[in-house]
Amino acid sequence: MDFSMNIDLIFRIAAVGILISILNAILKQTGRDELAMLTTLSGLVLVLVMVAREIVNLFNLIKTMFQF
Amino acid sequence: MEIIQIVIFCIIATIIIVMLKAHRPEIAVQASLAVGVIVFALIISRLSPIFDFIKIYTGKANINSQYIPVLIKIVGIAYITEFGAEVCRDAGENSIASKVEMAGKVLITILAVPIVTTLLELIIKIMP
């Protein structure tokens, strides 16, 4: 299995987290609290989509492996 | 040496997650979930030779082969349940984790009913 792709996913999640943190700090500083909340939410959904795809892969693998 | 790869991967992921946890705990939970999924997928694909080995030797020992898939299925349910419960527990939701474990136990018991039935019938047959 391709390992470099896997560690790529973790780095991508970390990058999204750091980016959202910075955006959140900037938007809070400029007084746009509702926009800061929206960026947090969108970052969460973005990461959730990335992780959900991996979970689907894993569950398909388990299904074939354990003969469900 | 796949174990070295996995350990280094987990250490790097742990460093990243600890870094993220201070500012964005919700994304840290997702990152740890992703690490779990990746390591799980890497290891579980290595499991098929073990299952082949079990099947070969149950065939040689004349054990009724209809019970082996049930056993493997039970192992699979146990793995998935453990995985889900650990994710919930890492995120601090102990009550949801115990519910996941309860669901796994119930489903395993349902799968084990045919095996237990044959055992009980054997015991009844032996009894005078």
Backbone of each chain as ProteinMPNN parsed JSONL, in Angstrom:
{"seq_chain_A": "MDFSMNIDLIFRIAAVGILISILNAILKQTGRDELAMLTTLSGLVLVLVMVAREIVNLFNLIKTMFQF", "coords_chain_A": {"N_chain_A": [[0.851, -1.209, 0.0], [0.371, 2.271, -0.619], [2.364, 4.371, 1.133], [3.159, 7.022, 1.365], [1.064, 8.557, 0.469], [-0.652, 8.247, 2.562], [0.476, 9.527, 4.804], [0.373, 11.985, 3.799], [-2.308, 12.67, 4.018], [-2.605, 13.165, 6.765], [-0.94, 15.369, 7.02], [-2.323, 17.141, 5.417], [-4.687, 17.463, 6.9], [-3.632, 18.655, 9.188], [-2.693, 21.028, 8.045], [-5.075, 22.239, 7.241], [-6.201, 22.642, 9.754], [-4.37, 24.468, 10.958], [-4.545, 26.617, 9.202], [-7.227, 27.324, 9.487], [-7.175, 28.123, 12.131], [-5.553, 30.43, 11.978], [-7.043, 32.064, 10.239], [-9.325, 32.322, 11.774], [-8.33, 33.735, 13.988], [-7.578, 36.148, 12.76], [-10.042, 37.063, 11.732], [-11.53, 37.33, 14.052], [-10.102, 39.355, 15.264], [-10.614, 41.49, 13.587], [-13.195, 41.837, 14.139], [-15.256, 40.358, 12.972], [-17.186, 38.225, 13.963], [-19.173, 36.369, 13.272], [-18.403, 35.519, 10.77], [-16.022, 34.281, 11.402], [-16.932, 32.106, 12.816], [-18.211, 30.759, 10.746], [-16.023, 30.091, 9.101], [-14.697, 28.289, 10.763], [-16.595, 26.235, 10.854], [-16.713, 25.472, 8.157], [-14.13, 24.538, 7.742], [-14.157, 22.343, 9.435], [-16.062, 20.724, 8.165], [-14.772, 20.243, 5.756], [-12.525, 18.734, 6.574], [-13.908, 16.624, 7.624], [-15.09, 15.463, 5.367], [-12.79, 14.553, 4.062], [-11.855, 12.663, 5.903], [-14.018, 10.949, 6.038], [-14.066, 9.691, 3.572], [-11.818, 8.056, 3.739], [-12.67, 6.404, 5.795], [-14.775, 5.046, 4.61], [-13.327, 3.572, 2.719], [-11.859, 1.923, 4.469], [-13.933, 0.462, 5.694], [-15.001, -0.914, 3.559], [-12.831, -2.515, 2.97], [-12.726, -4.061, 5.302], [-15.148, -5.361, 5.052], [-14.738, -6.999, 2.787], [-12.649, -8.495, 3.782], [-13.48, -9.818, 6.142], [-15.593, -11.243, 5.202], [-18.368, -10.373, 5.221]], "CA_chain_A": [[0.0, 0.0, 0.0], [1.16, 3.498, -0.76], [2.417, 4.973, 2.464], [3.353, 8.478, 1.312], [-0.258, 9.151, 0.333], [-1.317, 8.219, 3.853], [0.969, 10.595, 5.679], [-0.113, 13.194, 3.147], [-3.63, 12.998, 4.557], [-2.436, 13.765, 8.085], [-0.392, 16.72, 6.839], [-3.396, 17.999, 4.9], [-5.59, 17.795, 8.005], [-2.919, 19.619, 10.035], [-2.649, 22.31, 7.347], [-6.411, 22.844, 7.345], [-6.378, 23.103, 11.133], [-3.57, 25.67, 11.22], [-5.113, 27.685, 8.386], [-8.484, 27.761, 10.113], [-6.812, 28.859, 13.35], [-5.061, 31.768, 11.617], [-8.185, 32.827, 9.723], [-10.194, 32.602, 12.909], [-7.72, 34.803, 14.787], [-7.648, 37.418, 12.004], [-11.428, 37.52, 11.631], [-11.949, 37.768, 15.389], [-9.437, 40.627, 15.535], [-11.285, 42.549, 12.842], [-14.554, 42.023, 14.638], [-16.292, 39.628, 12.224], [-17.293, 36.977, 14.714], [-20.029, 35.376, 12.597], [-17.588, 34.968, 9.677], [-15.052, 33.376, 12.03], [-17.666, 30.862, 13.105], [-18.439, 30.07, 9.471], [-14.773, 29.459, 8.638], [-14.476, 27.102, 11.6], [-17.525, 25.191, 10.423], [-16.353, 24.96, 6.828], [-12.92, 23.724, 7.901], [-14.554, 21.068, 10.047], [-16.737, 19.907, 7.151], [-13.738, 19.85, 4.791], [-11.761, 17.621, 7.142], [-14.823, 15.492, 7.794], [-15.224, 14.802, 4.065], [-11.547, 13.828, 3.8], [-11.749, 11.489, 6.781], [-15.113, 10.015, 5.735], [-13.682, 8.89, 2.41], [-10.912, 7.011, 4.227], [-13.426, 5.439, 6.602], [-15.495, 4.191, 3.661], [-12.341, 2.616, 2.197], [-11.544, 0.946, 5.505], [-15.059, -0.438, 5.944], [-15.089, -1.827, 2.419], [-11.755, -3.493, 3.152], [-13.129, -4.992, 6.358], [-16.239, -6.187, 4.53], [-14.209, -8.066, 1.953], [-11.728, -9.32, 4.535], [-14.159, -10.677, 7.105], [-16.679, -11.944, 4.505], [-19.711, -10.003, 5.695]], "C_chain_A": [[0.88, 1.25, 0.0], [1.157, 4.253, 0.566], [2.501, 6.491, 2.404], [2.028, 9.196, 1.169], [-0.926, 9.266, 1.691], [-0.85, 9.335, 4.768], [0.587, 11.953, 5.113], [-1.445, 13.647, 3.739], [-3.506, 13.69, 5.904], [-1.909, 15.193, 7.945], [-1.459, 17.666, 6.316], [-4.348, 18.424, 6.015], [-4.942, 18.843, 8.903], [-2.906, 20.993, 9.381], [-3.998, 23.021, 7.432], [-6.615, 23.405, 8.739], [-5.637, 24.396, 11.406], [-4.147, 26.86, 10.464], [-6.387, 28.233, 9.016], [-8.19, 28.562, 11.374], [-6.409, 30.287, 13.021], [-6.21, 32.645, 11.134], [-9.107, 33.257, 10.85], [-9.655, 33.773, 13.733], [-7.846, 36.149, 14.084], [-9.069, 37.961, 11.997], [-11.953, 37.991, 12.977], [-11.365, 39.145, 15.699], [-10.147, 41.781, 14.827], [-12.763, 42.662, 13.175], [-15.633, 41.303, 13.857], [-16.473, 38.246, 12.861], [-18.098, 35.921, 13.974], [-19.265, 34.734, 11.431], [-16.546, 33.978, 10.224], [-15.702, 32.03, 12.331], [-17.865, 30.068, 11.825], [-17.166, 29.406, 8.954], [-14.463, 28.208, 9.455], [-15.321, 25.938, 11.109], [-17.106, 24.6, 9.084], [-15.077, 24.118, 6.891], [-13.245, 22.361, 8.459], [-15.185, 20.157, 9.004], [-15.726, 19.394, 6.13], [-12.962, 18.634, 5.296], [-12.638, 16.388, 7.274], [-14.991, 14.728, 6.486], [-13.987, 13.97, 3.769], [-11.46, 12.549, 4.614], [-12.816, 10.463, 6.411], [-14.766, 9.136, 4.549], [-12.766, 7.732, 2.84], [-11.671, 5.951, 5.015], [-14.205, 4.499, 5.701], [-14.551, 3.148, 3.079], [-12.075, 1.511, 3.201], [-12.681, -0.045, 5.671], [-15.273, -1.386, 4.77], [-14.034, -2.921, 2.531], [-12.152, -4.531, 4.19], [-14.219, -5.922, 5.851], [-15.705, -7.314, 3.662], [-13.361, -9.025, 2.776], [-12.448, -10.294, 5.447], [-15.408, -11.317, 6.523], [-18.055, -11.631, 5.062], [-20.742, -10.219, 4.595]], "O_chain_A": [[1.981, 1.262, 0.551], [0.121, 4.705, 1.052], [1.979, 7.177, 3.282], [1.862, 10.307, 1.674], [-1.658, 10.218, 1.965], [-1.651, 10.003, 5.421], [0.489, 12.941, 5.841], [-1.682, 14.839, 3.936], [-4.198, 14.672, 6.172], [-2.355, 16.105, 8.641], [-1.512, 18.834, 6.702], [-4.768, 19.579, 6.082], [-5.593, 19.796, 9.33], [-3.083, 22.008, 10.056], [-4.068, 24.229, 7.66], [-7.138, 24.508, 8.9], [-6.187, 25.318, 12.007], [-4.233, 27.966, 10.998], [-6.599, 29.445, 9.071], [-8.861, 29.554, 11.66], [-6.845, 31.236, 13.673], [-6.349, 33.797, 11.543], [-9.601, 34.384, 10.885], [-10.397, 34.674, 14.125], [-8.172, 37.159, 14.706], [-9.292, 39.151, 12.223], [-12.732, 38.941, 13.043], [-12.021, 39.992, 16.306], [-10.273, 42.881, 15.364], [-13.491, 43.462, 12.587], [-16.815, 41.591, 14.042], [-15.973, 37.241, 12.356], [-17.775, 34.734, 14.023], [-19.453, 33.553, 11.137], [-16.235, 32.972, 9.586], [-15.11, 30.97, 12.131], [-17.706, 28.847, 11.815], [-17.212, 28.293, 8.43], [-14.023, 27.195, 8.912], [-14.841, 24.813, 10.966], [-17.137, 23.385, 8.893], [-14.951, 23.115, 6.189], [-12.694, 21.349, 8.028], [-14.888, 18.964, 8.954], [-15.811, 18.247, 5.689], [-12.762, 17.654, 4.578], [-12.189, 15.261, 7.069], [-15.031, 13.498, 6.482], [-14.086, 12.839, 3.292], [-11.057, 11.498, 4.115], [-12.568, 9.258, 6.46], [-15.131, 7.961, 4.52], [-12.909, 6.599, 2.381], [-11.37, 4.761, 4.928], [-14.297, 3.303, 5.975], [-14.915, 1.979, 2.953], [-12.062, 0.329, 2.859], [-12.448, -1.249, 5.777], [-15.68, -2.532, 4.961], [-14.291, -4.087, 2.235], [-11.945, -5.729, 3.993], [-14.231, -7.112, 6.165], [-16.155, -8.454, 3.776], [-13.347, -10.227, 2.511], [-12.078, -11.466, 5.525], [-16.21, -11.88, 7.267], [-18.829, -12.545, 5.345], [-21.928, -9.964, 4.803]]}, "seq_chain_B": "MEIIQIVIFCIIATIIIVMLKAHRPEIAVQASLAVGVIVFALIISRLSPIFDFIKIYTGKANINSQYIPVLIKIVGIAYITEFGAEVCRDAGENSIASKVEMAGKVLITILAVPIVTTLLELIIKIMP", "coords_chain_B": {"N_chain_B": [[10.703, -3.647, 6.671], [8.024, -2.986, 8.046], [6.963, -2.229, 10.454], [8.535, -0.217, 11.486], [7.993, 1.889, 9.78], [5.276, 2.273, 10.43], [5.399, 2.98, 13.132], [6.898, 5.344, 13.05], [5.218, 6.905, 11.517], [3.013, 7.079, 13.27], [4.182, 8.49, 15.373], [4.815, 10.962, 14.209], [2.231, 11.764, 13.54], [1.138, 11.954, 16.089], [2.58, 14.091, 17.147], [1.657, 16.147, 15.481], [-1.056, 16.122, 16.136], [-1.073, 16.788, 18.84], [-0.134, 19.356, 18.606], [-2.247, 20.523, 17.214], [-4.313, 20.285, 19.009], [-4.371, 22.241, 20.947], [-5.404, 24.559, 19.771], [-7.474, 23.872, 17.945], [-9.516, 21.698, 18.877], [-11.529, 20.124, 17.7], [-10.689, 19.493, 15.13], [-8.416, 18.117, 15.756], [-9.448, 15.757, 16.815], [-10.513, 14.626, 14.501], [-8.189, 14.248, 13.057], [-6.896, 12.317, 14.596], [-8.681, 10.288, 14.245], [-8.316, 9.81, 11.521], [-5.68, 8.851, 11.555], [-6.069, 6.489, 12.97], [-7.717, 5.095, 11.133], [-5.959, 4.79, 8.953], [-3.78, 3.266, 9.953], [-5.132, 0.997, 10.728], [-6.162, 0.112, 8.262], [-3.8, -0.519, 6.97], [-2.875, -2.667, 8.482], [-4.938, -4.517, 8.508], [-5.121, -5.456, 5.939], [-3.123, -7.253, 5.868], [-4.048, -9.485, 7.039], [-5.152, -11.595, 5.654], [-3.511, -13.914, 4.934], [-3.402, -15.195, 7.41], [-6.032, -15.965, 7.83], [-6.33, -17.738, 5.708], [-4.548, -19.721, 6.496], [-5.832, -20.594, 8.87], [-8.127, -21.656, 7.706], [-7.093, -23.732, 6.122], [-6.068, -25.489, 8.073], [-8.332, -26.066, 9.615], [-9.726, -27.478, 7.707], [-8.045, -29.7, 7.431], [-8.242, -30.813, 9.965], [-10.785, -31.723, 10.029], [-12.856, -30.135, 11.089], [-16.118, -28.83, 11.373], [-16.812, -26.837, 8.691], [-18.596, -24.79, 8.527], [-18.656, -23.164, 10.687], [-16.419, -21.593, 10.8], [-16.448, -19.178, 9.134], [-18.319, -17.727, 10.66], [-16.911, -17.337, 12.99], [-14.794, -15.759, 12.062], [-16.216, -13.546, 11.245], [-17.128, -12.663, 13.711], [-14.735, -11.867, 14.869], [-14.179, -9.729, 13.173], [-16.324, -7.97, 13.766], [-15.668, -7.418, 16.391], [-13.236, -6.053, 16.078], [-14.075, -3.733, 14.641], [-15.869, -2.618, 16.431], [-14.246, -2.073, 18.627], [-12.568, -0.177, 17.493], [-14.374, 1.951, 16.887], [-15.288, 2.549, 19.471], [-12.931, 3.349, 20.704], [-12.331, 5.683, 19.302], [-14.481, 7.304, 20.077], [-13.935, 7.415, 22.808], [-11.486, 8.692, 22.897], [-12.26, 11.222, 22.123], [-13.462, 12.028, 24.374], [-16.008, 11.145, 24.931], [-17.282, 9.13, 26.853], [-19.689, 7.83, 27.423], [-20.975, 7.39, 24.963], [-19.094, 5.711, 23.858], [-19.355, 3.437, 25.466], [-21.887, 2.691, 24.686], [-21.486, 1.981, 22.022], [-19.86, -0.239, 22.434], [-21.687, -1.884, 23.716], [-23.538, -2.364, 21.662], [-21.908, -3.8, 19.908], [-21.434, -6.085, 21.478], [-24.009, -7.18, 21.628], [-24.523, -7.791, 18.916], [-22.5, -9.642, 18.411], [-23.276, -11.674, 20.14], [-25.687, -12.437, 18.922], [-24.679, -13.491, 16.53], [-23.309, -15.639, 17.559], [-25.178, -17.415, 18.387], [-26.006, -19.792, 16.786], [-23.74, -21.5, 17.103], [-23.638, -21.856, 19.883], [-26.081, -23.095, 20.186], [-25.675, -25.587, 18.894], [-23.765, -26.641, 20.598], [-25.197, -26.829, 23.014], [-27.17, -28.652, 22.238], [-25.631, -30.872, 21.786], [-24.751, -31.39, 24.378], [-27.209, -32.014, 25.579], [-27.797, -34.302, 24.188], [-25.794, -36.02, 25.076], [-26.38, -36.235, 27.743], [-27.991, -38.509, 29.949]], "CA_chain_B": [[10.379, -3.348, 8.08], [6.823, -2.154, 8.026], [6.641, -1.73, 11.797], [9.235, 1.055, 11.678], [7.18, 2.886, 9.069], [4.036, 2.563, 11.155], [5.706, 3.682, 14.38], [7.295, 6.725, 12.734], [3.98, 7.557, 11.097], [2.206, 7.383, 14.447], [4.836, 9.525, 16.181], [4.611, 12.243, 13.524], [0.815, 12.113, 13.684], [0.902, 12.376, 17.473], [3.113, 15.451, 17.305], [0.741, 17.072, 14.804], [-2.336, 16.185, 16.853], [-0.862, 17.559, 20.076], [-0.027, 20.758, 18.188], [-3.564, 21.02, 16.826], [-5.308, 20.172, 20.077], [-4.434, 23.474, 21.736], [-6.224, 25.59, 19.13], [-8.658, 23.322, 17.259], [-9.713, 20.324, 19.356], [-12.409, 19.305, 16.853], [-9.905, 18.96, 14.014], [-7.489, 17.122, 16.317], [-10.177, 14.488, 16.907], [-10.612, 14.045, 13.162], [-6.863, 13.777, 12.641], [-6.61, 11.043, 15.257], [-9.529, 9.309, 13.561], [-7.658, 9.464, 10.259], [-4.529, 7.993, 11.873], [-6.602, 5.158, 13.277], [-8.174, 4.445, 9.907], [-4.834, 4.431, 8.088], [-3.024, 2.143, 10.529], [-6.039, -0.142, 10.671], [-6.231, -0.39, 6.887], [-2.51, -1.128, 6.644], [-2.685, -3.929, 9.185], [-5.99, -5.493, 8.221], [-4.893, -6.105, 4.643], [-2.149, -8.319, 6.102], [-4.673, -10.542, 7.823], [-5.712, -12.689, 4.851], [-2.775, -15.177, 5.065], [-3.751, -15.869, 8.667], [-7.318, -16.625, 7.643], [-6.102, -18.89, 4.842], [-3.905, -20.716, 7.357], [-6.862, -21.182, 9.733], [-9.029, -22.475, 6.891], [-6.4, -24.963, 5.721], [-5.94, -26.441, 9.176], [-9.649, -26.605, 9.997], [-10.051, -28.504, 6.721], [-7.266, -30.906, 7.726], [-8.665, -31.404, 11.23], [-12.177, -32.138, 9.884], [-13.806, -29.342, 11.877], [-17.222, -28.381, 10.534], [-16.308, -25.581, 8.13], [-19.596, -23.714, 8.508], [-18.506, -22.292, 11.856], [-15.241, -20.719, 10.701], [-16.827, -17.824, 8.737], [-18.971, -17.046, 11.784], [-15.846, -16.936, 13.918], [-14.062, -14.638, 11.455], [-17.121, -12.397, 11.3], [-17.133, -12.16, 15.086], [-13.481, -11.127, 15.057], [-14.337, -8.454, 12.464], [-17.2, -7.082, 14.542], [-14.929, -6.989, 17.576], [-12.273, -5.03, 15.655], [-14.751, -2.479, 14.286], [-16.439, -2.055, 17.654], [-13.142, -1.528, 19.418], [-12.121, 1.026, 16.798], [-15.353, 3.021, 17.103], [-15.328, 2.913, 20.882], [-11.707, 4.091, 21.04], [-12.466, 7.041, 18.752], [-15.394, 8.053, 20.955], [-13.306, 7.629, 24.11], [-10.45, 9.713, 22.702], [-12.894, 12.53, 22.054], [-14.015, 12.344, 25.679], [-17.411, 10.739, 25.055], [-17.254, 7.772, 27.386], [-21.003, 7.186, 27.409], [-21.226, 6.887, 23.615], [-18.195, 4.572, 23.652], [-19.912, 2.229, 26.094], [-23.031, 2.241, 23.882], [-20.934, 1.267, 20.863], [-19.423, -1.559, 22.888], [-22.874, -2.696, 23.988], [-24.074, -2.796, 20.37], [-21.032, -4.861, 19.416], [-21.657, -7.309, 22.246], [-25.3, -7.764, 21.235], [-24.415, -8.38, 17.574], [-21.665, -10.842, 18.517], [-24.091, -12.721, 20.758], [-26.613, -12.942, 17.908], [-23.939, -14.348, 15.594], [-22.805, -16.835, 18.224], [-26.295, -18.285, 18.786], [-25.972, -21.143, 16.204], [-22.677, -22.31, 17.697], [-24.054, -22.221, 21.24], [-27.173, -24.058, 20.068], [-25.155, -26.931, 18.63], [-23.098, -27.106, 21.821], [-26.216, -27.224, 23.996], [-27.822, -29.873, 21.778], [-24.692, -31.964, 22.037], [-24.79, -31.691, 25.815], [-28.481, -32.682, 25.868], [-27.727, -35.658, 23.632], [-24.909, -36.829, 25.916], [-27.019, -36.482, 29.036], [-28.862, -39.693, 29.924]], "C_chain_B": [[9.191, -2.394, 8.144], [6.533, -1.538, 9.388], [7.321, -0.383, 12.047], [8.465, 2.18, 11.003], [5.964, 3.286, 9.893], [4.326, 3.367, 12.412], [6.084, 5.138, 14.099], [6.076, 7.535, 12.31], [3.145, 7.982, 12.301], [2.848, 8.484, 15.286], [4.631, 10.896, 15.546], [3.162, 12.703, 13.702], [0.512, 12.594, 15.089], [1.395, 13.799, 17.701], [2.145, 16.465, 16.693], [-0.547, 17.234, 15.605], [-2.197, 16.983, 18.142], [-0.781, 19.05, 19.763], [-1.406, 21.337, 17.886], [-4.513, 21.144, 18.008], [-5.472, 21.478, 20.854], [-5.398, 24.483, 21.112], [-7.533, 25.029, 18.591], [-8.905, 21.9, 17.724], [-10.577, 19.479, 18.432], [-11.658, 18.727, 15.662], [-8.876, 17.942, 14.515], [-8.16, 15.761, 16.439], [-10.238, 13.826, 15.541], [-9.266, 13.526, 12.694], [-6.543, 12.448, 13.305], [-7.466, 9.931, 14.661], [-8.875, 8.846, 12.261], [-6.454, 8.557, 10.503], [-4.997, 6.572, 12.17], [-6.999, 4.404, 12.037], [-6.991, 3.954, 9.076], [-4.077, 3.222, 8.641], [-3.842, 0.86, 10.461], [-6.052, -0.756, 9.282], [-4.931, -1.081, 6.506], [-2.389, -2.522, 7.252], [-3.698, -4.963, 8.733], [-5.788, -6.158, 6.873], [-3.855, -7.22, 4.764], [-2.751, -9.554, 6.749], [-5.069, -11.754, 6.984], [-4.86, -13.966, 4.878], [-3.115, -15.947, 6.334], [-5.066, -16.623, 8.504], [-7.178, -17.851, 6.745], [-5.509, -20.048, 5.64], [-4.944, -21.405, 8.243], [-7.761, -22.11, 8.922], [-8.371, -23.8, 6.494], [-6.386, -25.967, 6.87], [-7.271, -26.901, 9.721], [-10.091, -27.652, 8.996], [-9.321, -29.806, 7.024], [-7.76, -31.606, 8.99], [-10.12, -31.834, 11.201], [-13.129, -31.411, 10.829], [-14.868, -28.835, 10.921], [-16.941, -26.966, 10.012], [-17.358, -24.471, 8.132], [-19.435, -22.757, 9.685], [-17.359, -21.312, 11.707], [-15.604, -19.323, 10.193], [-17.514, -17.042, 9.848], [-17.92, -16.502, 12.746], [-15.093, -15.711, 13.377], [-14.908, -13.372, 11.492], [-17.142, -11.789, 12.704], [-15.864, -11.357, 15.368], [-13.577, -9.761, 14.385], [-15.193, -7.478, 13.232], [-16.461, -6.564, 15.762], [-13.927, -5.888, 17.227], [-12.961, -3.697, 15.409], [-15.294, -1.799, 15.533], [-15.371, -1.381, 18.5], [-12.676, -0.193, 18.83], [-13.064, 2.195, 17.074], [-15.358, 3.497, 18.544], [-14.094, 3.719, 21.277], [-11.764, 5.519, 20.511], [-13.35, 7.884, 19.657], [-14.714, 8.387, 22.271], [-12.211, 8.689, 24.025], [-11.04, 11.102, 22.682], [-13.573, 12.888, 23.36], [-15.463, 11.956, 25.872], [-17.485, 9.297, 25.541], [-18.596, 7.071, 27.291], [-21.31, 6.625, 26.025], [-20.337, 5.675, 23.34], [-18.784, 3.312, 24.271], [-21.144, 1.755, 25.335], [-22.563, 1.481, 22.646], [-20.519, -0.14, 21.264], [-20.604, -2.47, 23.164], [-23.468, -3.23, 22.687], [-23.23, -3.932, 19.795], [-21.263, -6.168, 20.142], [-22.949, -7.99, 21.825], [-25.174, -8.453, 19.881], [-23.555, -9.643, 17.591], [-22.468, -11.988, 19.128], [-25.062, -13.313, 19.749], [-25.898, -13.884, 16.942], [-23.536, -15.672, 16.243], [-23.905, -17.813, 18.562], [-26.242, -19.671, 18.115], [-24.922, -22.051, 16.821], [-23.08, -22.78, 19.085], [-25.174, -23.245, 21.184], [-26.65, -25.46, 19.816], [-24.468, -27.507, 19.861], [-24.124, -27.616, 22.821], [-26.905, -28.512, 23.56], [-26.929, -31.091, 21.977], [-24.729, -32.382, 23.495], [-26.069, -32.45, 26.159], [-28.443, -34.129, 25.376], [-26.872, -36.572, 24.511], [-25.579, -37.195, 27.237], [-27.966, -37.683, 28.952], [-30.343, -39.328, 30.114]], "O_chain_B": [[9.34, -1.18, 8.277], [5.936, -0.465, 9.479], [6.769, 0.484, 12.725], [8.3, 3.266, 11.558], [5.657, 4.469, 10.041], [3.607, 4.314, 12.733], [5.656, 6.049, 14.808], [5.919, 8.695, 12.691], [2.633, 9.1, 12.349], [2.144, 9.321, 15.849], [4.318, 11.869, 16.232], [2.9, 13.874, 13.977], [-0.271, 13.525, 15.277], [0.734, 14.606, 18.354], [1.846, 17.498, 17.292], [-1.067, 18.342, 15.739], [-3.083, 17.759, 18.5], [-1.27, 19.892, 20.516], [-1.708, 22.476, 18.244], [-5.403, 21.993, 18.018], [-6.554, 21.789, 21.352], [-6.121, 25.18, 21.824], [-8.587, 25.642, 18.761], [-8.53, 20.964, 17.018], [-10.404, 18.262, 18.367], [-11.941, 17.611, 15.226], [-8.507, 17.018, 13.79], [-7.531, 14.731, 16.199], [-10.041, 12.616, 15.422], [-9.188, 12.499, 12.019], [-5.987, 11.552, 12.671], [-7.037, 8.78, 14.578], [-8.876, 7.658, 11.937], [-6.227, 7.608, 9.753], [-4.418, 5.593, 11.699], [-6.675, 3.227, 11.882], [-7.013, 2.838, 8.557], [-3.768, 2.28, 7.911], [-3.318, -0.217, 10.175], [-5.965, -1.974, 9.127], [-4.94, -2.097, 5.81], [-1.869, -3.442, 6.621], [-3.372, -6.141, 8.589], [-6.224, -7.291, 6.668], [-3.724, -8.042, 3.858], [-2.06, -10.546, 6.981], [-5.3, -12.831, 7.534], [-5.444, -15.05, 4.848], [-3.121, -17.178, 6.348], [-5.212, -17.755, 8.966], [-7.818, -18.876, 6.979], [-5.911, -21.2, 5.482], [-4.953, -22.63, 8.365], [-8.116, -23.2, 9.371], [-9.007, -24.853, 6.526], [-6.659, -27.151, 6.672], [-7.364, -28.012, 10.244], [-10.758, -28.617, 9.368], [-9.893, -30.888, 6.895], [-7.71, -32.832, 9.088], [-10.654, -32.266, 12.223], [-14.096, -31.998, 11.314], [-14.563, -28.454, 9.79], [-16.844, -26.017, 10.791], [-17.051, -23.332, 7.78], [-20.007, -21.667, 9.685], [-17.318, -20.3, 12.407], [-15.118, -18.344, 10.76], [-17.318, -15.833, 9.971], [-18.019, -15.38, 13.244], [-14.796, -14.767, 14.109], [-14.403, -12.275, 11.734], [-17.168, -10.569, 12.867], [-15.906, -10.312, 16.016], [-13.124, -8.757, 14.935], [-14.853, -6.3, 13.349], [-16.608, -5.398, 16.129], [-13.776, -4.916, 17.967], [-12.51, -2.658, 15.892], [-15.201, -0.581, 15.687], [-15.558, -0.279, 19.016], [-12.426, 0.775, 19.548], [-12.627, 3.285, 17.444], [-15.423, 4.697, 18.812], [-14.182, 4.651, 22.077], [-11.311, 6.453, 21.172], [-13.022, 9.028, 19.972], [-14.877, 9.486, 22.802], [-12.024, 9.48, 24.95], [-10.421, 12.054, 23.157], [-14.2, 13.942, 23.457], [-16.095, 12.369, 26.845], [-17.716, 8.37, 24.764], [-18.65, 5.856, 27.1], [-21.84, 5.52, 25.907], [-20.758, 4.728, 22.676], [-18.722, 2.238, 23.672], [-21.436, 0.56, 25.324], [-23.155, 0.472, 22.263], [-20.779, -1.108, 20.549], [-20.553, -3.669, 22.892], [-23.856, -4.396, 22.606], [-23.765, -4.905, 19.263], [-21.29, -7.233, 19.526], [-22.999, -9.211, 21.678], [-25.66, -9.57, 19.707], [-23.842, -10.602, 16.874], [-22.357, -13.133, 18.69], [-25.254, -14.529, 19.704], [-26.426, -14.934, 16.576], [-23.432, -16.697, 15.569], [-23.62, -18.935, 18.983], [-26.419, -20.666, 18.817], [-25.175, -23.235, 17.042], [-22.895, -23.946, 19.434], [-25.234, -24.154, 22.012], [-27.109, -26.418, 20.437], [-24.569, -28.702, 20.14], [-23.959, -28.687, 23.406], [-27.198, -29.371, 24.391], [-27.397, -32.185, 22.292], [-24.738, -33.571, 23.814], [-26.037, -33.41, 26.929], [-28.96, -35.044, 26.018], [-27.182, -37.752, 24.674], [-25.388, -38.284, 27.778], [-28.673, -37.836, 27.956], [-31.201, -40.21, 30.117]]}, "name": "protein", "num_of_chains": 2, "seq": "MDFSMNIDLIFRIAAVGILISILNAILKQTGRDELAMLTTLSGLVLVLVMVAREIVNLFNLIKTMFQFMEIIQIVIFCIIATIIIVMLKAHRPEIAVQASLAVGVIVFALIISRLSPIFDFIKIYTGKANINSQYIPVLIKIVGIAYITEFGAEVCRDAGENSIASKVEMAGKVLITILAVPIVTTLLELIIKIMP"}
